[in-house]
C-alpha cells in the first residue's frame, strides 16, 4: 500500500520532513522546484560537485584541444573560424551552466560571466585565432554563420 501525499504550503520543508515516514506525508509542490537552492548541501555533496566540476573542466579542455586540432587540419579560414566560434560558445556555455548549477539565475549567471570570465574567454579565443592564423574578416564572417547555425539547432529547425 502506497503512502498518501497531500500538498500544503511548506516553503522550508519542515512539515514535509516531520511527516516523511508517516502514512500520510505533507509536501509543498512549489518548494520542490526551488528548495534545492535554499538548503546547504552536505560535505559529501559538495565534494561530489567539486569533483564533477573538475572533471567537466578537464573534459572541456580536452574538447577544445580536439576542436583546435581539427581546425588545424582545415584549409579554409572560414571553416577554421567556425571551430574557433564553437570553442568560444563551449567555454561560455560551460561557465554559465556551472553558475546556474551553483544556484544563480540565468540573468545573474550571464552578468557574472561578463564581469569575471568574459575577458579570459576572449583571450583564449584570440590566442586560438592567432595560433590558427585566421584573419578578422574570416572570424567575423564565420561568427555570423555560427550564430545562424546554433540558433537553428537550438530552435530545432
N, C-alpha and C positions, 0 to 999 in steps of 0.2 A: 504494500500500500504506500503510495506516494505522500509526501508532505503537502500541506496546503500553504500556499504563499499568498499573502494579502498585501496589496500596495498601500503604503501610508507615507506621508511626508516625514522623512528622517534624513536630513542632509548630512548629518555627522555619522550616520550608521550605527548609533548607539543601540537603538531598539532592534535593528537587524542582528547585530552581534549577540545581544541578550537572548534572542529567540532562535538562534541558528540551529540548535539541537532539539528544539521543541517540535511537537507535531504540527503546530501552526507557526509559520515564520512570517514576520513582517519585513517588508523590503521597500525601498524607495526607488522607483524606476527612473526618476530624474537624476538622483545622486549616482546611479550606476554609470551614467555617461561621463560624469565629471569627478567622481570621488577619487579616482586614481591620482588626480593632481593635488589633492588636499591632504594626503597622508604621507608620512615619511617612510620610505622603503627600508626594509631590514638591511643589515650589513651584507648578508648573502646576496640579496637582490642587487645592491649597489655594486658588489664585486662582479656579479654576472654581467651587469650593464657595462661596467668598465671594460671587461674582457671582450664583450661584443663590439664596443666602440673601437677598441684597439684592433680587433680582427677586421672590422669594417674598414678602418683606415688603411690597414695593410692591403685588403682586397682592392680598395680604391687606387692605392699607389700602384699595385700590380696591373690593374686595368689601364691606368694612364700610361704605364710603360708599354703595354701591348698596343694601345692606340697610337702612341708615338712611333713604335717600330713599324706598324702597318703604314703610317703616313710616310715614313722614310722610304718605303718601297714604291711609293707613287711618283709618277712623273709630273702630274698636273698640280699646279699650285692651288687651284680652286679645290681640288679633291683633298689635298693636304689641309687646306683651311677648314674643310668640313670636319676633319678629325680634331683639329685644334678647338673648334667650336663645341664639338662633342665633349672634349675634355673639360672645357670651361663649365658646360652645363652639368656634367657629372660632379665636379667639385662643388659647385654652388648648390645643387640639389642635395648632396650628401650633408653639407653643413646645415642647411635649412631644416632638413628632415631630422637631423640629430637634435637641433634646438627645439623642434616641436616635440620630440620624444622626451626631452627634459622638462616639458610642461609649458613651453611658450606657445602663444597663439601664432598662427601663420604670419599675421602682421608684425608681431613682436620679433619673430624669427627673421623676417626679411630686414627689419630695421637693425637688429643685432648683426646680421650678416654684413650689411652695408657699413656699419660702424667699425666692426672688428676684423672681418675676414675678406672683404672685397678687394682691398689693396694687395693682400697676399695672393689671392687667386689671380688677379690681373698680372702680377709679377710672374707667376708660374706660366700663365698663358703667353705673355710676351716672350719669356725665355724659350718656350716651346716653338713659338713662331720664329724666333731668331735661329734656333737650332735647325729648324726645317727650311730656313732661308725662304720664307714666304713674304711677299710684299703686302703692304697695307691694302692695296686695291683688291687683291685676291682674298684677303681676310674679310674685308667688308662685304664683298660680293657673296662669299660663302656663308657669312653670318646671316645675311638675308635669306638665303636658301635654307639654311639650317633651321632658322626660326619658322619658316613656312612648313618644313617637313615635320618638325617636332609638334607644331600646332595641330597639324592634320592627324598626327599619330595620337595625341592626347584627346582629340575630339572623337577619334575612332573613324575618321574618313577613309 
